[in-house]
Amino acid sequence: MAPGQVDDAAFEGSSFLRHFNFDYLRLDTLPAIECKSILSPTSGYYRSTSQSDPISPTQITSLNDIFRIIDNYEDLCYCLRNPEMESVRELYCVHALNHILKSRKIMLKNTARVVKLGLDDSIRDQGFHRARVMVILPTREAARRTVHQMLRLMPKGSTVSHRKRFERDFGPQEGQADRDKRKGKKPPDFEEWFSCNSDDRFRIGIAVAKKSVKLYSAFSESDIILASPLGLETLMNNKENESSDVQYITASIEVLVIDQAEHLLMQNWATVQDFVSRLNQRPKKPSFSFPARIRLAYLAGFAARYRQTLIFSAVNNHLINALLGKCENFQGMNLFLSIPQYQAGSLFSGFLPENHRVPGLKRSAKEALEASVRLTAFDNFKLQLITFGVAGSFRTSNPLFESTKSVDSPDSSGEEELCIKTARLGETNNAVVSKKSLSAYNLSDTGGRTVPLARLAAFKQRLLPRLRKGVDERVLIYVPDYYDLEELRKLLREEALSFCCVHEYLEDNEAERYRNLFDQGRIRIMLLSERYYFYRRRKIRGARNFIFYGAPTFPWFVRELLSSCDVAPAVATTASGEVLFLGATNSSTILSTSLTILYFPPWESSQVSMITASIDV
């Protein structure tokens, strides 16, 4: 079946029946899951624990192969989704509608059989409640596009209830015309994330029949639920509805879709984790389904083994990887990552210039001056990568490596070694296609506050002494986590350093004042939270030295921040505009720019590799 087609034909022997008719008593007899990996120049890095053979590396040229994985009810984590990639939305909308229509068709068929022949114990076609598909989205605009995509896929002549109300609630709001006039002044990904209605609090039920769609249906009567993390949080925190509405949308979910996960990371990812942990639990109150037709696997508590999880993201993040541990689909998980290669002209390009991909490498001042008229920090800087460890944690989680113990050597003491087990499958013009067997990585030893405290200790040891001595001027410290930001603010205040803190909870006029003072050189250090930059995307000018207190969630933010800062920023002035310092400047002084990334390899090596275009991080 084509990705853009809703199938209403007979489905005997289809993947739907093969998946949900699988005997749950045989789940424990399945062979141990082996993770197979493929590295190809067209799809990036592909890992699979599927029971079937991995998809052919020569065929990964379009989303058709991704749809085959989805249609086979295998789990998928696709970390190659660009914010403008609307074709991904079509994939999961087609699959969701096919799933609902097939489920409805088999239920109607079995109902007619019951009327004719009587109830049979072999008729097991329902869950505890009606809702089967859950789609978690970041904004109302994303929900509007998803609903519009589903309506386009429905047969011609289908009726839609409450369409005007939906357009009023989820369509463009007042002031949208003013935002449209400012289009082009922000990066394309920002325009895509926050276009039209960017409200992040909503939830809506959708009931689907063969030729009709009802919007705003009650959760107990809905087939598909669309919600944001904040919409789910308000529902789960409502004690009155906790035993009813939450049960309706969690007990029988068979397809879970998490789209634009990179945006959800900036909202409330803890709510997403909490919600996923509540899925497929047996309800406390009686269900609306006929008990004799509930699947035996659900009654036995194996519903989570049949749930398909689809995650689409523009970035790879350790929090997303942690969520994969809650995906228990017996069909296996498929993970797509973009792994860069340190190679000129490679398809997997990084976000730094080629001559800066090696830490410490820096162009001469003369070369930089001849390169362009307007020089920014991106044109010439020194890159420094600082790693730190945690007691009991493995050294790296780079997906190209695995941990093994040498047992054949008589001198072996059981120490872990890094190795790559590779079976070469073939070569292309751009990369070697290889297949590997990898073991899963366990992050349980680095939970809680262990990593943040170790990061703070590394900052005090490696970077704080330079800040105390004033060696580096105009320092921008980019902090991905707000709790880490508070710890750094407390530390710098205790050190009596000249700094300002710009975060998402700061008023716009106050943040603007700090930005101007930092650009003028009257404040030496700026603490910048990642969520502020994500939601505001204001240019931070005047920085000469960049410290990333952890790998940024979005690798391209590094390029944006460096490109917005001239290497010869405005001289420091007083409040009346008088120049505080005047002196001769040469090219070597003007071009003294540094980029430092402090990161924890088991969690952040993949993000750093996307920035530097090198896998040895």
ChimeraX attribute file (.defattr): number of C-alpha atoms within 10 A of each C-alpha:
attribute: neighborCount
match mode: 1-to-1
recipient: residues
	/A:1	10
	/A:2	11
	/A:3	21
	/A:4	16
	/A:5	15
	/A:6	20
	/A:7	16
	/A:8	13
	/A:9	8
	/A:10	10
	/A:11	13
	/A:12	9
	/A:13	8
	/A:14	11
	/A:15	13
	/A:16	17
	/A:17	14
	/A:18	13
	/A:19	16
	/A:20	18
	/A:21	14
	/A:22	13
	/A:23	11
	/A:24	20
	/A:25	11
	/A:26	8
	/A:27	12
	/A:28	9
	/A:29	8
	/A:30	9
	/A:31	8
	/A:32	9
	/A:33	15
	/A:34	15
	/A:35	19
	/A:36	18
	/A:37	24
	/A:38	25
	/A:39	23
	/A:40	24
	/A:41	24
	/A:42	17
	/A:43	20
	/A:44	20
	/A:45	21
	/A:46	24
	/A:47	22
	/A:48	25
	/A:49	23
	/A:50	21
	/A:51	17
	/A:52	10
	/A:53	9
	/A:54	18
	/A:55	17
	/A:56	10
	/A:57	20
	/A:58	13
	/A:59	11
	/A:60	17
	/A:61	12
	/A:62	10
	/A:63	13
	/A:64	16
	/A:65	15
	/A:66	19
	/A:67	20
	/A:68	15
	/A:69	18
	/A:70	20
	/A:71	21
	/A:72	15
	/A:73	28
	/A:74	25
	/A:75	28
	/A:76	23
	/A:77	22
	/A:78	23
	/A:79	23
	/A:80	17
	/A:81	20
	/A:82	15
	/A:83	17
	/A:84	13
	/A:85	12
	/A:86	13
	/A:87	12
	/A:88	18
	/A:89	17
	/A:90	20
	/A:91	21
	/A:92	27
	/A:93	23
	/A:94	22
	/A:95	22
	/A:96	25
	/A:97	25
	/A:98	18
	/A:99	22
	/A:100	22
	/A:101	19
	/A:102	20
	/A:103	17
	/A:104	18
	/A:105	18
	/A:106	17
	/A:107	17
	/A:108	12
	/A:109	11
	/A:110	18
	/A:111	15
	/A:112	12
	/A:113	14
	/A:114	13
	/A:115	9
	/A:116	9
	/A:117	9
	/A:118	9
	/A:119	14
	/A:120	12
	/A:121	9
	/A:122	10
	/A:123	17
	/A:124	19
	/A:125	17
	/A:126	22
	/A:127	27
	/A:128	27
	/A:129	25
	/A:130	23
	/A:131	27
	/A:132	26
	/A:133	26
	/A:134	23
	/A:135	21
	/A:136	24
	/A:137	24
	/A:138	30
	/A:139	26
	/A:140	26
	/A:141	22
	/A:142	27
	/A:143	23
	/A:144	18
	/A:145	16
	/A:146	20
	/A:147	17
	/A:148	12
	/A:149	18
	/A:150	19
	/A:151	18
	/A:152	12
	/A:153	16
	/A:154	20
	/A:155	13
	/A:156	9
	/A:157	8
	/A:158	13
	/A:159	15
	/A:160	14
	/A:161	15
	/A:162	12
	/A:163	13
	/A:164	11
	/A:165	12
	/A:166	15
	/A:167	11
	/A:168	10
	/A:169	13
	/A:170	21
	/A:171	19
	/A:172	16
	/A:173	13
	/A:174	10
	/A:175	9
	/A:176	13
	/A:177	11
	/A:178	9
	/A:179	13
	/A:180	12
	/A:181	9
	/A:182	10
	/A:183	13
	/A:184	10
	/A:185	9
	/A:186	13
	/A:187	11
	/A:188	12
	/A:189	12
	/A:190	17
	/A:191	18
	/A:192	15
	/A:193	20
	/A:194	17
	/A:195	18
	/A:196	22
	/A:197	20
	/A:198	17
	/A:199	15
	/A:200	19
	/A:201	16
	/A:202	20
	/A:203	22
	/A:204	18
	/A:205	21
	/A:206	21
	/A:207	22
	/A:208	20
	/A:209	16
	/A:210	16
	/A:211	12
	/A:212	16
	/A:213	20
	/A:214	19
	/A:215	20
	/A:216	19
	/A:217	19
	/A:218	16
	/A:219	23
	/A:220	19
	/A:221	18
	/A:222	23
	/A:223	28
	/A:224	25
	/A:225	24
	/A:226	23
	/A:227	22
	/A:228	27
	/A:229	26
	/A:230	21
	/A:231	18
	/A:232	22
	/A:233	18
	/A:234	13
	/A:235	16
	/A:236	19
	/A:237	11
	/A:238	13
	/A:239	10
	/A:240	10
	/A:241	12
	/A:242	13
	/A:243	14
	/A:244	16
	/A:245	16
	/A:246	21
	/A:247	26
	/A:248	25
	/A:249	26
	/A:250	24
	/A:251	25
	/A:252	26
	/A:253	28
	/A:254	25
	/A:255	23
	/A:256	22
	/A:257	21
	/A:258	20
	/A:259	23
	/A:260	24
	/A:261	26
	/A:262	22
	/A:263	19
	/A:264	23
	/A:265	18
	/A:266	17
	/A:267	17
	/A:268	15
	/A:269	19
	/A:270	14
	/A:271	18
	/A:272	21
	/A:273	16
	/A:274	14
	/A:275	16
	/A:276	16
	/A:277	15
	/A:278	14
	/A:279	21
	/A:280	24
	/A:281	19
	/A:282	21
	/A:283	17
	/A:284	10
	/A:285	9
	/A:286	10
	/A:287	19
	/A:288	13
	/A:289	13
	/A:290	12
	/A:291	14
	/A:292	15
	/A:293	19
	/A:294	19
	/A:295	21
	/A:296	20
	/A:297	20
	/A:298	21
	/A:299	14
	/A:300	11
	/A:301	13
	/A:302	20
	/A:303	25
	/A:304	22
	/A:305	19
	/A:306	25
	/A:307	27
	/A:308	25
	/A:309	25
	/A:310	22
	/A:311	21
	/A:312	23
	/A:313	23
	/A:314	22
	/A:315	23
	/A:316	25
	/A:317	22
	/A:318	17
	/A:319	13
	/A:320	19
	/A:321	15
	/A:322	15
	/A:323	15
	/A:324	17
	/A:325	10
	/A:326	14
	/A:327	21
	/A:328	18
	/A:329	19
	/A:330	24
	/A:331	20
	/A:332	21
	/A:333	25
	/A:334	24
	/A:335	18
	/A:336	23
	/A:337	21
	/A:338	25
	/A:339	26
	/A:340	22
	/A:341	23
	/A:342	18
	/A:343	14
	/A:344	9
	/A:345	10
	/A:346	14
	/A:347	16
	/A:348	21
	/A:349	21
	/A:350	23
	/A:351	19
	/A:352	20
	/A:353	16
	/A:354	15
	/A:355	11
	/A:356	20
	/A:357	20
	/A:358	17
	/A:359	14
	/A:360	13
	/A:361	14
	/A:362	19
	/A:363	15
	/A:364	13
	/A:365	17
	/A:366	11
	/A:367	11
	/A:368	18
	/A:369	16
	/A:370	9
	/A:371	12
	/A:372	10
	/A:373	8
	/A:374	10
	/A:375	19
	/A:376	23
	/A:377	27
	/A:378	23
	/A:379	23
	/A:380	26
	/A:381	25
	/A:382	21
	/A:383	20
	/A:384	16
	/A:385	16
	/A:386	16
	/A:387	17
	/A:388	17
	/A:389	17
	/A:390	17
	/A:391	11
	/A:392	8
	/A:393	14
	/A:394	17
	/A:395	18
	/A:396	21
	/A:397	22
	/A:398	20
	/A:399	21
	/A:400	19
	/A:401	17
	/A:402	20
	/A:403	19
	/A:404	15
	/A:405	13
	/A:406	14
	/A:407	11
	/A:408	7
	/A:409	8
	/A:410	7
	/A:411	8
	/A:412	11
	/A:413	10
	/A:414	11
	/A:415	10
	/A:416	14
	/A:417	12
	/A:418	12
	/A:419	12
	/A:420	14
	/A:421	13
	/A:422	14
	/A:423	12
	/A:424	12
	/A:425	12
	/A:426	13
	/A:427	12
	/A:428	10
	/A:429	6
	/A:430	15
	/A:431	17
	/A:432	15
	/A:433	20
	/A:434	18
	/A:435	21
	/A:436	19
	/A:437	18
	/A:438	21
	/A:439	15
	/A:440	12
	/A:441	16
	/A:442	13
	/A:443	15
	/A:444	9
	/A:445	13
	/A:446	17
	/A:447	9
	/A:448	9
	/A:449	9
	/A:450	12
	/A:451	19
	/A:452	19
	/A:453	14
	/A:454	16
	/A:455	22
	/A:456	18
	/A:457	14
	/A:458	18
	/A:459	17
	/A:460	15
	/A:461	11
	/A:462	11
	/A:463	15
	/A:464	17
	/A:465	12
	/A:466	13
	/A:467	18
	/A:468	13
	/A:469	8
	/A:470	13
	/A:471	8
	/A:472	17
	/A:473	18
	/A:474	24
	/A:475	23
	/A:476	25
	/A:477	23
	/A:478	24
	/A:479	23
	/A:480	22
	/A:481	17
	/A:482	15
	/A:483	12
	/A:484	18
	/A:485	22
	/A:486	15
	/A:487	14
	/A:488	20
	/A:489	17
	/A:490	12
	/A:491	15
	/A:492	19
	/A:493	13
	/A:494	9
	/A:495	12
	/A:496	10
	/A:497	15
	/A:498	13
	/A:499	19
	/A:500	21
	/A:501	18
	/A:502	22
	/A:503	19
	/A:504	17
	/A:505	10
	/A:506	12
	/A:507	10
	/A:508	13
	/A:509	9
	/A:510	10
	/A:511	19
	/A:512	15
	/A:513	11
	/A:514	19
	/A:515	21
	/A:516	15
	/A:517	20
	/A:518	24
	/A:519	21
	/A:520	22
	/A:521	20
	/A:522	19
	/A:523	20
	/A:524	22
	/A:525	23
	/A:526	24
	/A:527	22
	/A:528	22
	/A:529	24
	/A:530	24
	/A:531	19
	/A:532	18
	/A:533	19
	/A:534	17
	/A:535	13
	/A:536	13
	/A:537	16
	/A:538	15
	/A:539	15
	/A:540	21
	/A:541	22
	/A:542	27
	/A:543	29
	/A:544	25
	/A:545	22
	/A:546	24
	/A:547	19
	/A:548	19
	/A:549	23
	/A:550	25
	/A:551	26
	/A:552	22
	/A:553	22
	/A:554	18
	/A:555	20
	/A:556	14
	/A:557	17
	/A:558	19
	/A:559	16
	/A:560	16
	/A:561	22
	/A:562	27
	/A:563	18
	/A:564	17
	/A:565	20
	/A:566	20
	/A:567	27
	/A:568	19
	/A:569	17
	/A:570	13
	/A:571	15
	/A:572	19
	/A:573	15
	/A:574	12
	/A:575	10
	/A:576	6
	/A:577	9
	/A:578	10
	/A:579	13
	/A:580	11
	/A:581	8
	/A:582	8
	/A:583	5
	/A:584	5
	/A:585	9
	/A:586	9
	/A:587	14
	/A:588	11
	/A:589	12
	/A:590	16
	/A:591	25
	/A:592	19
	/A:593	26
	/A:594	22
	/A:595	21
	/A:596	19
	/A:597	20
	/A:598	23
	/A:599	25
	/A:600	23
	/A:601	22
	/A:602	22
	/A:603	21
	/A:604	23
	/A:605	24
	/A:606	27
	/A:607	25
	/A:608	27
	/A:609	24
	/A:610	24
	/A:611	24
	/A:612	26
	/A:613	26
	/A:614	21
	/A:615	17
	/A:616	13
	/A:617	19
